[in-house]
Amino acid sequence: MARTTRHVRWGLAAALVGLGLLAPSAFGSAPVEQVPGASAIDDDTEAANLAAIGADGGGHARSAARIVAKSAHEVVVRGRTRQARPIVKIRGYQEKRNRWVTLAKVRAKKHTYQARVVTDGVATTTLRVKAAKEPRQVVALSDACGVRPTKADGTLWACTFSDEFEGTTLDRTKWLPQTTGFTTGDDTNFACYKDDPRNVAVSGGALRLSLTQGAAEPCPGLRGKVTSFSSGSVSTYRLFSQKYGRFEARTRNTAASVSGLHEAFWLWPDDRYVDVTKWPASGEIDVVETYSQYPTLAIPFLHTSWDAFGPLPGINTAWTCAAQRGVFNTYAVEWTPAKIEIFVNGRLCLRANGRDQAFQAPYIVALTQGIGAAPNRFTDRTPIPATYEVDYIRVWS
């Protein structure tokens, strides 16, 4: 996360285990006063993510084939064949009859083919493609993360980490709650972070990170810090990290149009590979930060040594990404060695240079419900308790 008009301390990776390496970060830079002030991806958009044909065992080379979806129930399979004009059959699994059925049959022309395939009535997780006298290929439409998104080159992202937050307990093989040396807010109103069911819970198919107020208590690991506010934050610290890939979350924050609430889905360098005390030069990718003062905006921010120049729209941040508070929105970052692209509800919001040294190491995933700092300061009008709901987290490589 990042600064507003002052530094807000987010204890981040090292503070998670009390190593005393508290980073001088907050989540990104909030827009200052001059800034003007959906839900899951729809079926057509999601279907458009179906893609790619891979070899079916035996070490056969991949063809130059891909799938382009026309709707949630129809895909177009395109590819190349070794022979000039073979018959190509495309089959899908029919669950009701427990058998594979032919969905399309076409003849290739000059080593290429294209077939329209209606997938109604069949399981769309896998299609089989077979050209005469050539190895059978498998079209994998989904994996452990669900529908596989398509890369710019037409191949598929492969799932490496996911959590759908089913059940009633946090999966601690994947997530570590923040508990030590970490506050959000300002000197007057600030929240400590606790591993407490009131602040970190899983229910109703979602992770729930809640900002609450109760009796004043000391902050863990912060001598002299006493507050009535507590909140929740979790990360994959020392459990999962990845360099490059696609990271996606579907989240909902508390509906509000007054200042005081601050949420973030963000990536932080794995401190086993990076000296995070060098922040911001060590890097940070704020996929999204939301501030209740700006109830229609989602704000990404990329932290590097360029922080010295402040927020630079189109370079390290964007102030035009629309996302209404109080409803579910889907946020994603596609991170490659050359560029970083951030999407809000499927819309590209920021395309940035990814070649900075800060972005050449594995990062962990973090989710935080915060209390605001100036100019997004907590007031007696701020709704509390406030909960950041996370429907899912999915990561691909």
N, C-alpha and C positions, 0 to 999 in steps of 0.2 A: 504494500500500500504506500502512501506517500504523504507529502506535506500538504497542508492547506496554507494558511498564512504563517504558520509556525510548524516546527517539527513535532509530529505526534509519534510517540515511541510505540512501535510494534516489535515485540521481543523476538519474533521470527525464529529461525532454526535453532541457533545455539541456545537461546533462552528456553527452548522446549525442555531441555534436560538440565538447566541450571549451570551451564558451563561458563556463565559470566561474560559471554560474547554478545551482549545486547547490541543489536544493529541500530544505527541512527536512522531507521526507516519508518515511514508510515506508508500507506499503500500506493502511491501515484500522486500526482498533483491535482488537487481539486480545482475546478475553475474558480477564479476570483470574481469580484463583483462585476467586472465588465462582461462576463459571459452571459449571452442571452439564454434567457431561459428557453408476447404473445404466446406467450403460449408456445406449445411444441410446434416443430416444423410441420406444415400441412402435408397431406398425403402426396400431392404432386411433387413438392420439394423433396420429401423423403425418398420417394420413388426415384427421383432423378439421381440419387446417390448410388443406386444399384450399379455395379460395374465389374468388369474384368473376368477374363478366362485364365485359368491356371492349368498346368499340366497335371494329368491324373497318374501320378506315381511313375515308377520306372525310369525316372530321370529324363523324361522327354522334354525338349526345349519348349518354352512357352511360345505360342503363336502371337502375332501382332493383332490380337482380337480384343474386343471390348463390348460392353453392354451399355446401351443408352436407354433409359426408361422413359416411356411416354406417359405413363400414369402409374397409380399404385397397383394396377392389375395387368399391365402390359409392358413388355420390354422389347427392344430391338437388339438383336445379337448380330454383331458384325465381326468379321475376321478374315484371316488368310489361310490358304491351304497349300500343301506341298504340290499336289496335283493341280492341273489347270482347271478341270471341270468336274470334280467329284460331286456326288450327292451328299449333302450335309443334313443329318437328322438331329433335332433338338428334343430332348425328352425331359419330362418332369415327373416328380413322384406324386401319385394320387393316393391320398391318405385313406379315403373311404374304401377303396378297393385294394389297398396295400400293394400297389404295383406301380411300375414306371410306365408312362404312356407317352406316345409321340405327340408333341405339341406343334412342331413345324418340320417341314422337309423342303429344302431348296437345293438348286444346283449352282455350284460356284461358277463364276465366269472370270477367266484370267486370274485364277488363284485367289479370288475374293468372293465373299458371300455376305448377304444381309437377310435376316429373317425376322418377321414380326411374330412375337410370341405372347399369346394371352395366357396369363398364369392363374386365372380364376379356377378354383376347384383343385389346384395342386399346391403342395408345399413349396413355397418359393425360396427356401433356404438354399437349395441346390438345383441346378440344371445340368444335364449331361449333353455334351456336344460331340458328335462322331461323324467324321468324314470318311468315306469309303477308303479302306486300305491305309488309314492313318490312326494313330493312337487316340483313344477317347480322352476328351478333356472335361473338366468339371468347372462349372460356373458357380462360385460360392457367393451367394447374395448376402449372407449374414454370418456372424461369428459370435463370440461371447459378449461383444458390445452391442449386438443387434445388427441392424442394417449397416453394411460397410460403406462408408463415404468414399467418394472417388477423388483421387489426386488429380492435379492439373494434367498429368501425362496420361490419364485414362486408367491407370492401375488402381488397385484398392488399398486403402489403409488397412492394417492388420491390428486387431485388438491386443493391447498389452496390459491394461488395467481397467477395471470397471467396478462400480458399486451402485446397485439399484436401491439400496437402503430398505430391503425387505426385513420383516421381523420387527423386533422390539429392542434390540441391543446394537450398539456400535461394534463393527467388526474391527477389533483391535489388532488384527494381523495386517490391517490396511491403514488404520488411522491412529494418531496420537493426539489427545486433547492438549491444548496449551494450558499450562498451570503456573509457570514460574517467570517472574521478572518481566511482566508484560502488562501494559495498560493502554487504553485508548481514551481520548477525550482531551480535556485541558486541565489546568491546575485547580479549577473549581469543581468541575464535574468530570470524573473519570471512572472507568470500569476496570476491575481486575478480572482475570480469566481463571475459571475453575472447572474442574472435572466433576461436575455435579449434574444430576438429572434435570435440575431446573434450568441449566444452561446448555447442556449437550444431551440430546436425546434422539432416538429413532422411533418413529411411530407413523402409522398411516402411509407407509411407503416413502417416507422422506426423512432426511436428516434435519433436525431442528436445532438451530443455534440461537439462543435467546438472551436478550438483554433484560435483566430484571433489577428491581430495587427492593432492598430489605433493610435489616439492621446493619449499622456500620461495622465493618470488620477490617482487620489488617489485610493488605495484599500479600499473597505468598511471594517470598523472595524479594520484597521491596520494603526495607525497614523504614518505618515512619509513615508509610502510605496507608491511610485508612479511608474507606469509602463505603457507601451504601449500595453502589452499583456493582453488579457482576455480569459477565457475559461468557459466550462460548466461541471457541475457535479450535479447529482441528487441522492437522496436516499429515502428510505421508512421511514425515521426518524419519530417516534411517529405515524406512520400510519399503519405499518405492521412489525412484527418481528416473528421469529419462532425458536424454539430449535429443532434441528435435522431435517432431511428430505433430499429431493433432490432439488437443486437449479440449474437452467439451463439458459443459455443465448446464443443467436446466434448473433455474432457481426462481424463487419468489420472495420478495421482501415485504415488509409491512407497509400498507398504504398510508401515505402521509404527504402533506404539502407544506409542512413547516420544517425548520431545521432541527438537527439533533441526532439523526440516525445515519450510519455509514456501514456499508456492507462491501465485501470484496471476495472475488474468486481470483486467486493469484498464484504465481509460480515463483519459487525462491531457490537460489543455487544450493545444491547439495554440499554441505560444509565438509564432507569428506574429500572433496575435490577442489573447493574454492575457499579462499580466505574471505569470509563474509564480513569481517570487520572493515574491509576496504569499501563497503557500500558508500556511494552508489556505483562506483566503478566495477564492483563485483557483479552487478546486474540484478534485475528483478523484472518480471513480466506480470503486470497487472492486467489480466485478461479483461476484467471489468471491475470498476468501483461504482457504487451508487450512493448518492447523497440525498437525503430527504428534502433538502433545500431546493434540489433540482429534480422534481418528481417525474420528469419525462426524459431524462438523460441517463445513458450508461457511458461511463468514461474509462477508456483504456489508458494505460501509461506504461512506457518502457523506460526503466531506470538504467542509466549508464553514467559515465563521466560527463556526458552532455547535460546532466542535471544542473550544472553550473550556469547554463543559459536559460533555465526555467522551462515551463511548458512550451512546446513548439508544435502547434497543431499541424498534422500531416507528417511530422517527423518522429515525435515520441508520444503524442497523444492525439485525441480527437474529441471535439466538443459538439458533434453533430449526430451522434449515434442515438437513435430514438428507442426508448424502452420505458413503458409506463410502470410505475410502482404498483404493487399490490396484485399483480398478475404474474404468471409464469413467463419467463423469457429464456431463450436458449443462447448461450454465449460459447464461442469457440475461438481457439487460436490455432493456426497452421504455421509451424515453425520449421524452417529449413536452414541450411548453412548460409543461404543467400538473403532470405527475407523472412519477415514475420507479418502475417496477415491476421487480423482480428475481425470476427463476424458477430453481429447481433441479429438474432432471428433470421439467419441465413444471408443477411446483407453485409457486404464488405464495408467495414467502418474505418479501418486503418491498415495501410500497407507501408511497412517500414523496412529499412536496411537491417538485415540480420547478421551482418559480417562483423559487428563489433565484438571484441574479445570477450565481453561480458556474456555473450550468448553462445559460447562454445564449450559449455559444460552441462552435465545433467542438472535438472531442476526437480524439486519436490512440488507437490500440489498442496495448496492451503485454501481454507474457507473461513471467513471471519464475519461475525456480527459485531460491529463497533458502535461506540458512542461518538458523536460528532465533536469536532473542534472548529474554531473560527475559520471561515465565516459560517460554517455549518454547526454552530454551537447548540448544545442541549439547552432547552428552556422548559418552563412549566407547561408549555403547550405540546411538547414532544410526546407522542404516544408511547406508553410503556406499560406492560412488557411489550417488546418488539422481537419478532422472530424471523430469522433468515432460513427459509426452507430450501432444501436441496433435493430435487427429485432424483437426479442421478449424476454421476461423474463417469466419463468414459475417456480413455486415452488410447490412441493408436500410434503405430510407427509405420 
